[in-house]
Amino acid sequence: MDWCADVLTAEAMALRFGILLAQKARSNRLVVNSDNLEVIDTMKNGGHTVGAAAAVFDDCYFMACDFPLVRFEHCNREANKIAHEIARVAKFSETRDWFEEPMSDIVNFLINDVTIITNK
């Protein structure tokens, strides 16, 4: 993403990318976690908002409606480390499809995330 009108638009575009990724994976359940409460509230309210992000949220809402089960949950920033690391790495790397094989820079974050889940 070369340019974004504001932070909320960037968050909405990240959400759209995540929903597209879930579609590509042929998921039938979608649980969206975001540390941005405005994103979660907007999606829980049917994607309705005003401003630069309105069209992106509208797309996200209708794309999410294609999943039989959808939940939007707010989480704290600490629980969202992988998303922030991907955003940081993406600023300085070429665009590529890493659906089959994650970028080496985030593998340790993914392993730690799964370890935390499995140890609970």
Backbone as JSON Lines, residues from 0, in Angstrom:
{"i":0,"aa":"M","n":[0.85,-1.15,0.0],"ca":[0.0,0.0,0.0],"c":[0.91,1.23,0.0]}
{"i":1,"aa":"D","n":[0.86,2.0,-1.06],"ca":[1.74,3.15,-1.17],"c":[1.26,4.35,-0.38]}
{"i":2,"aa":"W","n":[-0.04,4.56,-0.34],"ca":[-0.58,5.74,0.33],"c":[-1.93,5.41,0.92]}
{"i":3,"aa":"C","n":[-2.21,6.02,2.04],"ca":[-3.51,5.83,2.7],"c":[-3.96,7.17,3.26]}
{"i":4,"aa":"A","n":[-5.25,7.43,3.18],"ca":[-5.8,8.72,3.64],"c":[-5.61,8.93,5.13]}
{"i":5,"aa":"D","n":[-5.77,7.86,5.91],"ca":[-5.65,7.97,7.37],"c":[-5.44,6.58,7.96]}
{"i":6,"aa":"V","n":[-5.24,6.55,9.27],"ca":[-4.98,5.28,9.96],"c":[-6.16,4.33,9.84]}
{"i":7,"aa":"L","n":[-7.36,4.85,9.97],"ca":[-8.55,3.99,9.9],"c":[-8.67,3.33,8.52]}
{"i":8,"aa":"T","n":[-8.33,4.05,7.47],"ca":[-8.36,3.47,6.13],"c":[-7.32,2.36,6.01]}
{"i":9,"aa":"A","n":[-6.14,2.58,6.58],"ca":[-5.1,1.54,6.57],"c":[-5.57,0.3,7.31]}
{"i":10,"aa":"E","n":[-6.22,0.5,8.45],"ca":[-6.75,-0.63,9.22],"c":[-7.84,-1.36,8.43]}
{"i":11,"aa":"A","n":[-8.7,-0.61,7.76],"ca":[-9.77,-1.21,6.96],"c":[-9.19,-2.0,5.79]}
{"i":12,"aa":"M","n":[-8.15,-1.47,5.18],"ca":[-7.52,-2.19,4.06],"c":[-6.83,-3.46,4.55]}
{"i":13,"aa":"A","n":[-6.26,-3.42,5.74],"ca":[-5.66,-4.63,6.32],"c":[-6.73,-5.67,6.6]}
{"i":14,"aa":"L","n":[-7.87,-5.21,7.1],"ca":[-9.01,-6.11,7.33],"c":[-9.45,-6.75,6.02]}
{"i":15,"aa":"R","n":[-9.56,-5.94,4.99],"ca":[-9.98,-6.46,3.67],"c":[-8.99,-7.51,3.18]}
{"i":16,"aa":"F","n":[-7.7,-7.25,3.34],"ca":[-6.68,-8.22,2.94],"c":[-6.85,-9.52,3.73]}
{"i":17,"aa":"G","n":[-7.11,-9.42,5.02],"ca":[-7.29,-10.61,5.84],"c":[-8.5,-11.42,5.43]}
{"i":18,"aa":"I","n":[-9.58,-10.74,5.1],"ca":[-10.78,-11.45,4.64],"c":[-10.52,-12.13,3.31]}
{"i":19,"aa":"L","n":[-9.81,-11.46,2.42],"ca":[-9.44,-12.09,1.14],"c":[-8.57,-13.32,1.37]}
{"i":20,"aa":"L","n":[-7.66,-13.24,2.33],"ca":[-6.8,-14.38,2.65],"c":[-7.63,-15.55,3.19]}
{"i":21,"aa":"A","n":[-8.61,-15.25,4.03],"ca":[-9.49,-16.31,4.55],"c":[-10.31,-16.93,3.43]}
{"i":22,"aa":"Q","n":[-10.74,-16.12,2.47],"ca":[-11.46,-16.65,1.3],"c":[-10.54,-17.56,0.49]}
{"i":23,"aa":"K","n":[-9.31,-17.12,0.3],"ca":[-8.34,-17.91,-0.47],"c":[-8.07,-19.26,0.21]}
{"i":24,"aa":"A","n":[-8.07,-19.25,1.54],"ca":[-7.83,-20.48,2.3],"c":[-9.08,-21.35,2.36]}
{"i":25,"aa":"R","n":[-10.17,-20.84,1.8],"ca":[-11.46,-21.53,1.79],"c":[-11.97,-21.82,3.2]}
{"i":26,"aa":"S","n":[-11.76,-20.85,4.07],"ca":[-12.24,-20.95,5.45],"c":[-13.76,-20.82,5.44]}
{"i":27,"aa":"N","n":[-14.39,-21.49,6.39],"ca":[-15.84,-21.31,6.5],"c":[-16.21,-20.59,7.79]}
{"i":28,"aa":"R","n":[-15.22,-20.25,8.58],"ca":[-15.43,-19.48,9.8],"c":[-14.43,-18.34,9.82]}
{"i":29,"aa":"L","n":[-14.9,-17.2,10.23],"ca":[-14.05,-16.02,10.25],"c":[-14.14,-15.36,11.62]}
{"i":30,"aa":"V","n":[-13.01,-15.33,12.33],"ca":[-12.93,-14.62,13.6],"c":[-11.87,-13.54,13.41]}
{"i":31,"aa":"V","n":[-12.3,-12.3,13.44],"ca":[-11.41,-11.17,13.23],"c":[-11.06,-10.58,14.59]}
{"i":32,"aa":"N","n":[-9.76,-10.51,14.87],"ca":[-9.26,-9.86,16.07],"c":[-8.54,-8.6,15.65]}
{"i":33,"aa":"S","n":[-8.84,-7.5,16.29],"ca":[-8.16,-6.24,16.0],"c":[-7.99,-5.47,17.29]}
{"i":34,"aa":"D","n":[-6.84,-4.78,17.38],"ca":[-6.63,-3.92,18.54],"c":[-7.21,-2.53,18.31]}
{"i":35,"aa":"N","n":[-7.85,-2.34,17.16],"ca":[-8.5,-1.07,16.84],"c":[-10.0,-1.21,17.11]}
{"i":36,"aa":"L","n":[-10.44,-0.62,18.2],"ca":[-11.84,-0.75,18.6],"c":[-12.8,-0.16,17.58]}
{"i":37,"aa":"E","n":[-12.37,0.89,16.88],"ca":[-13.24,1.5,15.87],"c":[-13.5,0.54,14.71]}
{"i":38,"aa":"V","n":[-12.51,-0.25,14.33],"ca":[-12.69,-1.26,13.28],"c":[-13.72,-2.29,13.73]}
{"i":39,"aa":"I","n":[-13.57,-2.79,14.94],"ca":[-14.48,-3.82,15.45],"c":[-15.9,-3.27,15.57]}
{"i":40,"aa":"D","n":[-16.03,-2.09,16.14],"ca":[-17.37,-1.5,16.29],"c":[-18.02,-1.23,14.94]}
{"i":41,"aa":"T","n":[-17.23,-0.76,13.98],"ca":[-17.78,-0.49,12.64],"c":[-18.29,-1.77,12.0]}
{"i":42,"aa":"M","n":[-17.53,-2.84,12.1],"ca":[-17.96,-4.09,11.49],"c":[-19.16,-4.7,12.22]}
{"i":43,"aa":"K","n":[-19.2,-4.55,13.51],"ca":[-20.36,-5.05,14.27],"c":[-21.62,-4.26,13.94]}
{"i":44,"aa":"N","n":[-21.44,-3.04,13.46],"ca":[-22.57,-2.19,13.07],"c":[-22.83,-2.22,11.57]}
{"i":45,"aa":"G","n":[-22.49,-3.31,10.93],"ca":[-22.81,-3.48,9.51],"c":[-21.86,-2.8,8.56]}
{"i":46,"aa":"G","n":[-20.69,-2.38,9.04],"ca":[-19.7,-1.75,8.18],"c":[-20.01,-0.3,7.87]}
{"i":47,"aa":"H","n":[-21.0,0.26,8.56],"ca":[-21.41,1.65,8.3],"c":[-20.5,2.64,9.01]}
{"i":48,"aa":"T","n":[-19.91,3.52,8.24],"ca":[-19.07,4.59,8.77],"c":[-19.01,5.7,7.75]}
{"i":49,"aa":"V","n":[-18.42,6.8,8.13],"ca":[-18.23,7.91,7.2],"c":[-16.73,8.16,7.07]}
{"i":50,"aa":"G","n":[-16.36,8.9,6.07],"ca":[-14.96,9.24,5.89],"c":[-14.31,8.41,4.8]}
{"i":51,"aa":"A","n":[-13.0,8.52,4.75],"ca":[-12.22,7.9,3.68],"c":[-12.33,6.37,3.66]}
{"i":52,"aa":"A","n":[-12.55,5.77,4.82],"ca":[-12.58,4.3,4.91],"c":[-13.95,3.7,4.63]}
{"i":53,"aa":"A","n":[-14.97,4.5,4.41],"ca":[-16.34,4.0,4.28],"c":[-16.5,2.93,3.21]}
{"i":54,"aa":"A","n":[-15.96,3.15,2.04],"ca":[-16.11,2.17,0.95],"c":[-15.38,0.87,1.26]}
{"i":55,"aa":"V","n":[-14.23,0.97,1.91],"ca":[-13.47,-0.24,2.24],"c":[-14.22,-1.06,3.29]}
{"i":56,"aa":"F","n":[-14.76,-0.39,4.31],"ca":[-15.55,-1.11,5.31],"c":[-16.79,-1.75,4.69]}
{"i":57,"aa":"D","n":[-17.41,-1.06,3.76],"ca":[-18.57,-1.62,3.07],"c":[-18.18,-2.91,2.35]}
{"i":58,"aa":"D","n":[-17.07,-2.89,1.63],"ca":[-16.56,-4.1,0.97],"c":[-16.33,-5.21,1.99]}
{"i":59,"aa":"C","n":[-15.65,-4.87,3.09],"ca":[-15.34,-5.86,4.12],"c":[-16.6,-6.5,4.68]}
{"i":60,"aa":"Y","n":[-17.6,-5.68,4.94],"ca":[-18.83,-6.21,5.51],"c":[-19.48,-7.22,4.57]}
{"i":61,"aa":"F","n":[-19.6,-6.87,3.3],"ca":[-20.26,-7.77,2.37],"c":[-19.42,-8.99,2.05]}
{"i":62,"aa":"M","n":[-18.11,-8.86,2.08],"ca":[-17.25,-10.04,1.91],"c":[-17.39,-10.97,3.11]}
{"i":63,"aa":"A","n":[-17.47,-10.39,4.32],"ca":[-17.61,-11.2,5.53],"c":[-18.94,-11.93,5.57]}
{"i":64,"aa":"C","n":[-19.96,-11.36,4.94],"ca":[-21.28,-12.0,4.91],"c":[-21.26,-13.33,4.16]}
{"i":65,"aa":"D","n":[-20.24,-13.58,3.37],"ca":[-20.14,-14.84,2.63],"c":[-19.71,-16.01,3.52]}
{"i":66,"aa":"F","n":[-19.27,-15.73,4.74],"ca":[-18.84,-16.78,5.66],"c":[-20.03,-17.18,6.52]}
{"i":67,"aa":"P","n":[-20.22,-18.5,6.73],"ca":[-21.34,-18.95,7.57],"c":[-21.24,-18.48,9.01]}
{"i":68,"aa":"L","n":[-20.02,-18.34,9.53],"ca":[-19.81,-17.89,10.9],"c":[-18.8,-16.75,10.89]}
{"i":69,"aa":"V","n":[-19.16,-15.61,11.44],"ca":[-18.27,-14.45,11.5],"c":[-18.37,-13.83,12.89]}
{"i":70,"aa":"R","n":[-17.21,-13.55,13.48],"ca":[-17.15,-12.84,14.76],"c":[-16.08,-11.76,14.66]}
{"i":71,"aa":"F","n":[-16.37,-10.62,15.24],"ca":[-15.41,-9.52,15.31],"c":[-15.12,-9.27,16.78]}
{"i":72,"aa":"E","n":[-13.84,-9.39,17.16],"ca":[-13.46,-9.29,18.56],"c":[-12.33,-8.28,18.73]}
{"i":73,"aa":"H","n":[-12.46,-7.47,19.76],"ca":[-11.4,-6.54,20.11],"c":[-10.37,-7.27,20.96]}
{"i":74,"aa":"C","n":[-9.1,-7.04,20.7],"ca":[-8.04,-7.62,21.52],"c":[-7.02,-6.52,21.81]}
{"i":75,"aa":"N","n":[-6.23,-6.71,22.84],"ca":[-5.22,-5.7,23.14],"c":[-4.04,-5.82,22.18]}
{"i":76,"aa":"R","n":[-3.24,-4.8,22.12],"ca":[-2.12,-4.75,21.18],"c":[-1.14,-5.9,21.4]}
{"i":77,"aa":"E","n":[-0.94,-6.3,22.63],"ca":[0.0,-7.38,22.94],"c":[-0.42,-8.68,22.27]}
{"i":78,"aa":"A","n":[-1.71,-8.91,22.13],"ca":[-2.22,-10.13,21.5],"c":[-2.17,-10.05,19.98]}
{"i":79,"aa":"N","n":[-1.71,-8.94,19.45],"ca":[-1.74,-8.72,18.01],"c":[-0.33,-8.51,17.44]}
{"i":80,"aa":"K","n":[0.67,-9.12,18.06],"ca":[2.07,-8.91,17.68],"c":[2.36,-9.3,16.24]}
{"i":81,"aa":"I","n":[1.78,-10.39,15.78],"ca":[2.09,-10.87,14.43],"c":[1.64,-9.86,13.4]}
{"i":82,"aa":"A","n":[0.46,-9.31,13.56],"ca":[-0.04,-8.32,12.6],"c":[0.87,-7.11,12.54]}
{"i":83,"aa":"H","n":[1.35,-6.66,13.68],"ca":[2.23,-5.49,13.69],"c":[3.6,-5.82,13.09]}
{"i":84,"aa":"E","n":[4.08,-7.02,13.33],"ca":[5.36,-7.41,12.74],"c":[5.25,-7.54,11.23]}
{"i":85,"aa":"I","n":[4.15,-8.11,10.74],"ca":[3.94,-8.21,9.3],"c":[3.89,-6.82,8.67]}
{"i":86,"aa":"A","n":[3.2,-5.89,9.31],"ca":[3.13,-4.52,8.79],"c":[4.51,-3.88,8.76]}
{"i":87,"aa":"R","n":[5.31,-4.11,9.8],"ca":[6.65,-3.53,9.85],"c":[7.53,-4.12,8.74]}
{"i":88,"aa":"V","n":[7.5,-5.43,8.59],"ca":[8.31,-6.1,7.58],"c":[7.86,-5.71,6.18]}
{"i":89,"aa":"A","n":[6.56,-5.59,5.98],"ca":[6.02,-5.28,4.65],"c":[6.47,-3.92,4.14]}
{"i":90,"aa":"K","n":[6.76,-3.0,5.05],"ca":[7.24,-1.67,4.63],"c":[8.54,-1.76,3.85]}
{"i":91,"aa":"F","n":[9.36,-2.75,4.19],"ca":[10.71,-2.81,3.65],"c":[10.97,-4.03,2.78]}
{"i":92,"aa":"S","n":[9.94,-4.7,2.33],"ca":[10.16,-5.88,1.49],"c":[9.29,-5.8,0.25]}
{"i":93,"aa":"E","n":[9.67,-6.61,-0.74],"ca":[8.9,-6.62,-1.98],"c":[7.55,-7.29,-1.75]}
{"i":94,"aa":"T","n":[6.61,-6.93,-2.57],"ca":[5.29,-7.54,-2.51],"c":[5.38,-8.94,-3.12]}
{"i":95,"aa":"R","n":[4.82,-9.91,-2.4],"ca":[4.79,-11.27,-2.91],"c":[3.69,-12.04,-2.21]}
{"i":96,"aa":"D","n":[3.32,-13.14,-2.82],"ca":[2.29,-13.98,-2.24],"c":[2.99,-15.01,-1.36]}
{"i":97,"aa":"W","n":[2.77,-14.93,-0.06],"ca":[3.41,-15.87,0.85],"c":[2.37,-16.74,1.55]}
{"i":98,"aa":"F","n":[1.31,-17.03,0.82],"ca":[0.24,-17.86,1.37],"c":[0.74,-19.26,1.72]}
{"i":99,"aa":"E","n":[1.53,-19.84,0.85],"ca":[2.03,-21.21,1.07],"c":[3.2,-21.24,2.05]}
{"i":100,"aa":"E","n":[4.02,-20.21,2.04],"ca":[5.21,-20.19,2.89],"c":[5.37,-18.79,3.49]}
{"i":101,"aa":"P","n":[5.26,-18.66,4.83],"ca":[5.35,-17.33,5.44],"c":[6.75,-16.74,5.3]}
{"i":102,"aa":"M","n":[6.82,-15.42,5.36],"ca":[8.11,-14.74,5.3],"c":[8.96,-15.19,6.48]}
{"i":103,"aa":"S","n":[10.23,-15.43,6.25],"ca":[11.11,-15.92,7.3],"c":[11.18,-14.97,8.49]}
{"i":104,"aa":"D","n":[10.98,-13.68,8.25],"ca":[11.04,-12.69,9.34],"c":[9.93,-12.86,10.37]}
{"i":105,"aa":"I","n":[8.84,-13.54,10.02],"ca":[7.72,-13.66,10.97],"c":[7.53,-15.08,11.5]}
{"i":106,"aa":"V","n":[8.33,-16.03,11.04],"ca":[8.14,-17.43,11.46],"c":[8.24,-17.57,12.98]}
{"i":107,"aa":"N","n":[9.22,-16.94,13.62],"ca":[9.34,-17.05,15.08],"c":[8.13,-16.47,15.8]}
{"i":108,"aa":"F","n":[7.57,-15.37,15.28],"ca":[6.36,-14.82,15.88],"c":[5.2,-15.8,15.75]}
{"i":109,"aa":"L","n":[5.09,-16.44,14.59],"ca":[4.02,-17.42,14.38],"c":[4.17,-18.61,15.33]}
{"i":110,"aa":"I","n":[5.39,-19.1,15.47],"ca":[5.65,-20.24,16.36],"c":[5.31,-19.87,17.8]}
{"i":111,"aa":"N","n":[5.75,-18.69,18.24],"ca":[5.44,-18.25,19.61],"c":[3.94,-18.1,19.81]}
{"i":112,"aa":"D","n":[3.25,-17.6,18.81],"ca":[1.8,-17.41,18.92],"c":[1.1,-18.75,19.08]}
{"i":113,"aa":"V","n":[1.47,-19.73,18.3],"ca":[0.86,-21.06,18.38],"c":[1.23,-21.73,19.69]}
{"i":114,"aa":"T","n":[2.46,-21.54,20.15],"ca":[2.9,-22.13,21.42],"c":[2.07,-21.59,22.57]}
{"i":115,"aa":"I","n":[1.8,-20.3,22.56],"ca":[0.99,-19.7,23.63],"c":[-0.41,-20.3,23.63]}
{"i":116,"aa":"I","n":[-0.99,-20.5,22.47],"ca":[-2.34,-21.06,22.36],"c":[-2.37,-22.51,22.83]}
{"i":117,"aa":"T","n":[-1.37,-23.31,22.42],"ca":[-1.38,-24.73,22.75],"c":[-1.03,-25.0,24.19]}
{"i":118,"aa":"N","n":[-0.35,-24.08,24.86],"ca":[0.02,-24.28,26.25],"c":[-1.06,-23.88,27.23]}
{"i":119,"aa":"K","n":[-2.13,-23.28,26.74],"ca":[-3.2,-22.84,27.65],"c":[-4.13,-23.96,28.01]}
